[in-house]
Amino acid sequence: MPSKIAGTRRPSAARGGGRVPATPRRSRGGVRRLYRRAQRAWDRPLTAYYVIIGAALLITMLGLVMVYSASMITALRYELVPSYFFRKQFIAALLGTGLLLAASRMPVKLHRALAYPILVGAVFLMVLVQIPGIGHAVNGNQNWISLGGPFQLQPSEFGKLALILWGADLLARKHDMRLLTQWKHMLVPLVPGAFMLLGLIMLGGDMGTSIILAAILFGLLWTAGAPTRLFVGVLTVAGAIGVLLIKTSSNRMKRFDCIGATDPGGEGAPCLQAAHGIYALASGGWFGSGLGASVEKWGQLPEAHTDFIFAVTGEELGLAGTLSVLALFAALGYAGIRVAGGTEDPFVRFAAGGVTTWITAQAVINIGAVLGLLPIAGVPLPLFSYGGSALLPTMFAVGLLIAFARQEPAAKAALAMRRPGWGKRAGVRWKSMRRRVKKRPSGER
């Protein structure tokens, strides 16, 4: 008599020759496996290093393409060649790439040594801006220095980099002396120094750059572990000063009135730029009207290649293009946070946190203004908008993040193993992918 086990029948689906259908449990298991693989890939030592390089270069290259597309009509309006603004931006990108490579190869000690010279140089240039005959006003803001010909310099952009390096070095020294537990050492002289830079910028009327500088200050304090009550106190004081400056300026109050505006009004209306930015985004659809086919850049959208280049991107590349830009900024910001959180060096942690705060806060303020969610602050989209004065220090700051990412012990070891001839220099003979054997001296048996 056959056993019950031997006589056990298979399910009907198996008897019919068909396959057992996949169950939801199997599909969930596949998702979990993909998630674990992605997590392992992200946890590799060089992931942040490559993400920072890739995201920054992709943003810069896409920005060059969009600057060329968005600035052609403006160049023709001024009787210039269509590629005039693109050429200047391309030259700035080449110089910025040199700064990025130099910063990425500098040791941390040299970055700390440059903190005070850059701060003194930035303050000196920002004082020159206020001297009649040297400073130059653009759109009502006295924050430019003419370098002769078509080239101008905006020292306040270098003030952002100066505040990060000086503040990070200052906080790192106090961290080593264990003084950051006292609120007076955390605030002084960091906050007075930042307020000095803010005052020089506000003398020229540049509220947007002042907001970014304040965000960098808060990022440094937050990374340094400022107590919540101290952080809220500084934020309250800065907010009160900001409200006072906005209330006393009719131009700034009008910018708040244009949040979410869809009626451009007549020529010269205060909400003309905000409304046409919304029109450009709305007409882009899913995939845009095509590169170079924007309608709003033909004079209806002011500053199409600078502050509102994201609107032209949405019109020509559609929702897919704008989401790609947002994803690149999100990847760059997340990689910067990982660098700041994965180091034991206090200077690296503070500087990486400051750079990440700078780029992400400025991107949020620019994109928020284009979307009609925030008032127009007049700040460019980092690495993307036209403007060499903004591009050069930003690429140097990205070089800082790259240098910090490669300074991690695990990343340094992984990079060393990928260098040609490393095995010979280290006296190591590679027997397989997983095994390495030390060379024996010639006289050893």
C-alpha positions as CSV (number, residue, x, y, z in Angstrom):
1,M,0.0,0.0,0.0
2,P,1.6,3.3,-1.1
3,S,2.4,5.8,1.7
4,K,0.4,8.9,2.1
5,I,3.4,11.0,1.4
6,A,4.1,9.3,-1.9
7,G,0.5,9.7,-2.9
8,T,0.3,13.4,-2.1
9,R,-1.0,15.3,-5.1
10,R,0.3,18.6,-6.4
11,P,-2.0,21.6,-6.8
12,S,-4.1,21.7,-9.9
13,A,-2.1,24.5,-11.5
14,A,1.0,22.3,-11.3
15,R,-0.9,19.2,-12.7
16,G,-2.0,21.2,-15.6
17,G,1.5,22.1,-16.5
18,G,1.1,25.8,-15.8
19,R,3.2,27.8,-13.4
20,V,2.1,28.8,-10.0
21,P,1.2,32.5,-10.2
22,A,3.4,35.0,-8.3
23,T,2.0,35.9,-5.0
24,P,2.0,39.4,-3.5
25,R,4.5,38.1,-1.0
26,R,7.0,37.3,-3.7
27,S,6.6,40.7,-5.3
28,R,7.1,42.3,-1.9
29,G,10.3,40.3,-1.5
30,G,11.5,41.6,-4.8
31,V,11.0,45.1,-3.7
32,R,12.8,44.5,-0.5
33,R,15.8,43.0,-2.4
34,L,15.9,46.0,-4.7
35,Y,15.8,48.3,-1.7
36,R,18.6,46.4,0.0
37,R,20.7,46.6,-3.1
38,A,20.1,50.3,-3.4
39,Q,21.0,50.7,0.2
40,R,24.2,48.8,-0.1
41,A,25.2,50.8,-3.2
42,W,24.5,54.1,-1.3
43,D,26.5,52.9,1.7
44,R,29.6,52.3,-0.4
45,P,32.6,54.6,0.6
46,L,32.7,56.5,-2.7
47,T,29.0,57.0,-3.4
48,A,28.9,60.5,-1.9
49,Y,32.1,61.4,-3.8
50,Y,30.7,60.4,-7.2
51,V,27.2,61.8,-6.5
52,I,28.6,65.3,-5.7
53,I,30.8,65.3,-8.8
54,G,28.1,63.9,-11.1
55,A,25.2,66.1,-9.8
56,A,27.3,69.3,-9.9
57,L,28.6,68.7,-13.4
58,L,25.2,67.7,-14.8
59,I,23.6,70.9,-13.2
60,T,26.4,73.1,-14.7
61,M,26.2,71.5,-18.2
62,L,22.4,71.7,-18.3
63,G,22.6,75.2,-17.1
64,L,25.0,76.2,-19.9
65,V,22.5,74.8,-22.4
66,M,19.6,76.6,-20.9
67,V,21.6,79.9,-20.6
68,Y,22.2,79.7,-24.3
69,S,18.6,79.0,-25.1
70,A,17.2,81.6,-22.7
71,S,19.6,84.5,-23.4
72,M,19.6,84.5,-27.3
73,I,16.6,86.9,-27.5
74,T,18.0,89.2,-24.8
75,A,21.4,89.3,-26.7
76,L,19.7,90.2,-30.0
77,R,17.7,92.9,-28.2
78,Y,20.9,94.6,-27.2
79,E,22.3,94.1,-30.7
80,L,24.8,91.5,-29.6
81,V,25.6,88.1,-31.1
82,P,23.1,85.4,-29.9
83,S,25.8,83.5,-28.1
84,Y,27.1,86.6,-26.1
85,F,25.9,85.6,-22.7
86,F,26.6,81.9,-23.3
87,R,30.3,82.7,-24.1
88,K,30.7,84.6,-20.9
89,Q,29.0,81.8,-18.9
90,F,31.2,79.2,-20.6
91,I,34.4,81.1,-19.7
92,A,33.2,81.4,-16.1
93,A,32.4,77.6,-16.1
94,L,36.0,76.9,-17.3
95,L,37.5,79.1,-14.6
96,G,35.1,77.5,-12.1
97,T,36.1,74.1,-13.1
98,G,39.7,75.0,-12.4
99,L,38.7,76.3,-9.0
100,L,36.7,73.1,-8.4
101,L,39.7,70.9,-9.2
102,A,42.0,73.0,-7.1
103,A,39.7,73.0,-4.1
104,S,39.1,69.2,-4.5
105,R,42.9,68.6,-4.3
106,M,43.7,70.9,-1.4
107,P,44.2,69.4,2.0
108,V,42.0,70.4,4.9
109,K,44.8,72.4,6.5
110,L,45.1,74.6,3.4
111,H,41.3,75.2,3.3
112,R,41.5,76.4,6.9
113,A,44.5,78.6,6.2
114,L,42.5,80.3,3.3
115,A,39.6,81.2,5.6
116,Y,40.9,84.5,6.9
117,P,42.5,85.8,3.6
118,I,39.2,85.1,1.8
119,L,37.2,86.9,4.5
120,V,39.5,89.9,4.5
121,G,39.4,90.1,0.7
122,A,35.6,89.7,0.6
123,V,35.1,92.5,3.2
124,F,37.5,94.8,1.3
125,L,35.7,94.3,-2.0
126,M,32.3,94.8,-0.3
127,V,33.5,98.1,1.2
128,L,34.7,99.2,-2.3
129,V,31.2,98.6,-3.7
130,Q,29.9,101.4,-1.5
131,I,32.5,104.0,-2.8
132,P,31.0,106.2,-5.5
133,G,32.7,105.8,-8.8
134,I,33.8,102.2,-8.0
135,G,30.5,100.5,-7.1
136,H,28.0,99.9,-9.8
137,A,24.2,99.5,-9.4
138,V,22.2,96.8,-11.2
139,N,18.4,96.8,-10.9
140,G,18.5,99.3,-8.1
141,N,21.0,97.2,-6.0
142,Q,24.5,98.7,-5.4
143,N,26.5,95.5,-5.2
144,W,28.7,95.3,-8.3
145,I,32.2,96.4,-9.2
146,S,33.0,97.1,-12.9
147,L,36.1,95.3,-14.1
148,G,36.2,97.0,-17.4
149,G,34.4,96.1,-20.6
150,P,31.5,93.6,-20.2
151,F,32.9,92.0,-17.0
152,Q,31.5,92.8,-13.5
153,L,32.1,91.4,-10.1
154,Q,29.6,90.8,-7.3
155,P,31.7,90.6,-4.0
156,S,28.7,89.5,-1.9
157,E,28.8,86.1,-3.6
158,F,32.3,85.6,-2.3
159,G,31.0,86.7,1.1
160,K,29.0,83.5,1.3
161,L,32.1,81.4,0.8
162,A,34.1,83.6,3.3
163,L,31.5,83.2,6.0
164,I,31.5,79.4,5.6
165,L,35.3,78.9,5.8
166,W,35.8,81.5,8.5
167,G,32.8,80.3,10.6
168,A,33.8,76.6,10.2
169,D,37.4,77.3,11.2
170,L,36.3,79.4,14.2
171,L,33.8,76.8,15.4
172,A,36.3,74.0,14.9
173,R,38.9,75.8,17.1
174,K,36.4,76.3,19.8
175,H,35.2,72.7,19.5
176,D,38.8,71.5,20.1
177,M,39.0,73.7,23.2
178,R,35.6,72.4,24.3
179,L,34.1,75.9,24.4
180,L,31.0,75.3,22.3
181,T,29.0,74.2,25.4
182,Q,29.0,77.9,26.4
183,W,26.5,80.0,24.4
184,K,28.8,83.1,24.4
185,H,31.6,81.2,22.7
186,M,29.2,79.8,20.1
187,L,27.8,83.2,19.2
188,V,30.8,85.5,19.6
189,P,32.4,86.4,17.3
190,L,30.5,84.3,14.7
191,V,27.2,86.2,14.9
192,P,28.7,89.7,15.0
193,G,31.0,88.8,12.0
194,A,28.0,87.5,10.1
195,F,26.0,90.7,10.9
196,M,28.9,92.8,9.6
197,L,28.7,91.0,6.3
198,L,24.9,91.4,6.3
199,G,25.2,95.1,7.0
200,L,27.6,95.6,4.1
201,I,25.2,93.7,1.8
202,M,22.1,95.6,3.0
203,L,23.8,98.9,2.3
204,G,23.5,98.0,-1.3
205,G,19.9,97.0,-0.9
206,D,20.4,93.3,-1.8
207,M,17.8,91.5,0.4
208,G,18.1,88.2,-1.4
209,T,21.8,87.7,-0.8
210,S,21.2,88.7,2.8
211,I,18.7,85.9,3.2
212,I,21.1,83.4,1.9
213,L,23.9,84.6,4.2
214,A,21.5,84.4,7.2
215,A,20.6,80.8,6.2
216,I,24.3,79.9,6.1
217,L,24.7,81.4,9.6
218,F,21.8,79.3,10.9
219,G,23.3,76.2,9.1
220,L,26.6,76.7,10.9
221,L,24.9,77.1,14.3
222,W,22.7,74.1,13.7
223,T,25.6,71.9,12.7
224,A,27.6,73.1,15.7
225,G,24.8,71.8,17.9
226,A,23.4,75.1,19.1
227,P,20.7,74.6,21.8
228,T,17.1,75.0,20.6
229,R,16.4,78.1,22.7
230,L,19.6,79.8,21.5
231,F,18.8,78.9,17.9
232,V,15.3,80.2,18.2
233,G,16.6,83.4,19.8
234,V,19.0,84.2,17.0
235,L,16.3,83.3,14.5
236,T,13.8,85.6,16.2
237,V,16.2,88.5,16.2
238,A,17.1,88.0,12.5
239,G,13.4,87.6,11.6
240,A,12.5,90.8,13.4
241,I,15.2,92.7,11.6
242,G,14.1,91.2,8.3
243,V,10.4,92.2,8.9
244,L,11.6,95.7,9.7
245,L,13.6,96.0,6.5
246,I,10.7,94.6,4.4
247,K,8.1,96.9,6.0
248,T,10.2,100.0,5.4
249,S,10.6,99.3,1.7
250,S,7.6,99.6,-0.7
251,N,9.5,97.6,-3.4
252,R,9.9,94.6,-1.0
253,M,6.3,94.8,0.1
254,K,5.2,94.6,-3.5
255,R,7.1,91.4,-3.9
256,F,5.1,89.7,-1.2
257,D,1.9,90.9,-2.9
258,C,3.0,89.0,-6.0
259,I,3.1,85.5,-4.4
260,G,0.8,83.3,-6.5
261,A,-0.1,86.2,-8.9
262,T,-1.5,85.1,-12.2
263,D,-2.5,88.6,-13.6
264,P,0.6,90.3,-15.0
265,G,-1.0,93.7,-15.3
266,G,0.3,96.3,-17.7
267,E,3.8,97.2,-18.8
268,G,6.0,97.8,-15.7
269,A,3.5,96.2,-13.3
270,P,5.1,94.8,-10.1
271,C,3.8,91.2,-10.7
272,L,4.7,91.0,-14.4
273,Q,7.7,88.7,-13.8
274,A,5.9,86.5,-11.4
275,A,2.8,86.0,-13.6
276,H,4.8,85.3,-16.8
277,G,7.0,82.8,-14.9
278,I,3.8,80.8,-14.0
279,Y,2.7,81.1,-17.7
280,A,6.0,79.6,-18.8
281,L,5.7,76.7,-16.5
282,A,2.1,76.1,-17.3
283,S,2.6,76.0,-21.0
284,G,5.5,73.4,-20.8
285,G,3.3,70.4,-20.2
286,W,4.9,67.0,-19.6
287,F,7.8,67.2,-21.9
288,G,7.9,70.9,-22.9
289,S,7.7,72.7,-26.2
290,G,11.3,71.8,-27.2
291,L,14.7,73.2,-26.6
292,G,14.8,76.8,-27.9
293,A,11.1,77.0,-28.5
294,S,10.2,79.1,-25.5
295,V,7.7,82.0,-26.1
296,E,8.0,83.8,-22.8
297,K,11.7,84.6,-23.3
298,W,10.8,86.8,-26.3
299,G,10.6,89.8,-24.0
300,Q,7.5,89.0,-21.8
301,L,9.5,87.3,-19.0
302,P,12.2,89.6,-17.5
303,E,15.5,88.1,-16.4
304,A,14.8,84.9,-18.3
305,H,18.4,83.7,-18.3
306,T,19.2,84.7,-14.7
307,D,16.6,84.6,-11.8
308,F,13.8,83.0,-13.9
309,I,15.8,80.4,-15.9
310,F,13.9,77.6,-14.2
311,A,10.7,79.0,-15.8
312,V,12.2,78.8,-19.3
313,T,13.4,75.2,-18.4
314,G,9.9,74.2,-17.5
315,E,8.5,75.7,-20.7
316,E,11.1,74.1,-23.0
317,L,11.8,70.8,-21.2
318,G,8.4,70.4,-19.4
319,L,7.8,68.7,-16.1
320,A,10.3,66.0,-16.9
321,G,13.1,68.6,-17.2
322,T,12.2,70.5,-14.0
323,L,11.9,67.3,-12.0
324,S,15.3,66.3,-13.3
325,V,16.8,69.6,-12.1
326,L,15.1,69.1,-8.7
327,A,16.4,65.5,-8.4
328,L,20.0,66.7,-9.1
329,F,19.8,69.3,-6.4
330,A,18.2,66.8,-4.0
331,A,21.1,64.3,-4.7
332,L,23.7,67.0,-4.2
333,G,22.2,68.2,-1.0
334,Y,21.8,64.6,0.4
335,A,25.4,63.8,-0.5
336,G,26.5,67.0,1.3
337,I,24.6,66.0,4.4
338,R,26.2,62.5,4.3
339,V,29.7,64.1,4.1
340,A,28.9,66.4,7.0
341,G,27.4,63.6,9.1
342,G,30.1,61.0,8.4
343,T,33.2,62.8,9.4
344,E,35.0,63.1,12.8
345,D,36.8,66.4,11.8
346,P,34.8,69.3,13.2
347,F,36.0,71.7,10.5
348,V,34.9,69.4,7.7
349,R,31.5,68.9,9.4
350,F,30.8,72.6,9.8
351,A,32.1,73.6,6.4
352,A,30.2,70.8,4.6
353,G,27.0,71.7,6.5
354,G,27.5,75.4,5.5
355,V,28.0,74.6,1.8
356,T,25.1,72.3,1.7
357,T,22.9,74.9,3.4
358,W,24.0,77.5,1.0
359,I,23.3,75.6,-2.2
360,T,20.0,74.0,-1.1
361,A,18.6,77.1,0.6
362,Q,19.4,79.3,-2.5
363,A,17.9,76.7,-4.8
364,V,14.7,76.5,-2.7
365,I,14.3,80.3,-2.6
366,N,14.9,80.7,-6.4
367,I,12.6,77.8,-7.4
368,G,10.0,78.8,-4.8
369,A,9.8,82.3,-6.3
370,V,9.4,80.9,-9.8
371,L,6.6,78.7,-8.7
372,G,4.9,81.6,-7.0
373,L,5.2,80.1,-3.5
374,L,7.8,82.6,-2.2
375,P,8.5,86.3,-2.9
376,I,11.0,87.1,-5.7
377,A,14.3,87.5,-3.9
378,G,16.5,88.1,-6.9
379,V,18.9,85.2,-6.3
380,P,20.2,83.0,-9.1
381,L,19.8,79.2,-9.2
382,P,23.2,77.8,-8.1
383,L,25.4,76.4,-10.9
384,F,22.5,76.9,-13.3
385,S,21.6,80.6,-13.8
386,Y,23.7,83.0,-15.8
387,G,26.3,84.9,-13.8
388,G,30.0,84.3,-13.4
389,S,30.3,86.0,-10.0
390,A,27.8,83.5,-8.6
391,L,29.2,80.5,-10.5
392,L,32.9,80.8,-9.4
393,P,32.5,80.7,-5.6
394,T,29.8,78.0,-5.9
395,M,32.0,75.7,-7.9
396,F,34.8,76.3,-5.4
397,A,32.4,75.3,-2.7
398,V,31.5,72.1,-4.6
399,G,35.2,71.4,-4.7
400,L,35.3,71.7,-0.9
401,L,32.6,69.0,-0.7
402,I,34.6,66.8,-3.1
403,A,37.7,67.2,-1.1
404,F,35.9,66.4,2.2
405,A,34.3,63.3,0.6
406,R,37.6,61.9,-0.5
407,Q,39.2,62.6,2.9
408,E,37.0,60.0,4.6
409,P,39.3,57.0,5.5
410,A,37.2,54.4,3.7
411,A,36.9,56.6,0.6
412,K,40.6,57.4,0.7
413,A,41.4,53.6,0.8
414,A,39.0,52.9,-2.0
415,L,40.5,55.6,-4.2
416,A,44.1,54.4,-3.5
417,M,43.2,50.8,-4.6
418,R,41.9,52.1,-7.9
419,R,45.1,54.0,-8.8
420,P,47.3,52.3,-11.5
421,G,50.4,50.7,-10.0
422,W,49.1,50.9,-6.5
423,G,49.8,47.2,-5.9
424,K,53.4,47.5,-6.9
425,R,54.1,50.6,-4.8
426,A,52.5,48.8,-1.8
427,G,54.5,45.6,-2.4
428,V,51.3,43.6,-2.9
429,R,50.8,40.8,-5.4
430,W,47.1,40.4,-6.4
431,K,46.3,36.6,-6.6
432,S,42.6,37.0,-7.1
433,M,39.7,39.4,-6.7
434,R,39.4,38.6,-3.0
435,R,42.9,37.6,-1.9
436,R,46.2,39.5,-1.8
437,V,49.6,38.1,-0.7
438,K,52.5,40.2,0.6
439,K,55.7,39.8,-1.4
440,R,58.4,38.0,0.4
441,P,61.9,39.6,0.6
442,S,64.4,38.1,-1.8
443,G,66.3,36.3,1.0
444,E,63.4,34.8,2.8
445,R,62.3,31.2,2.3
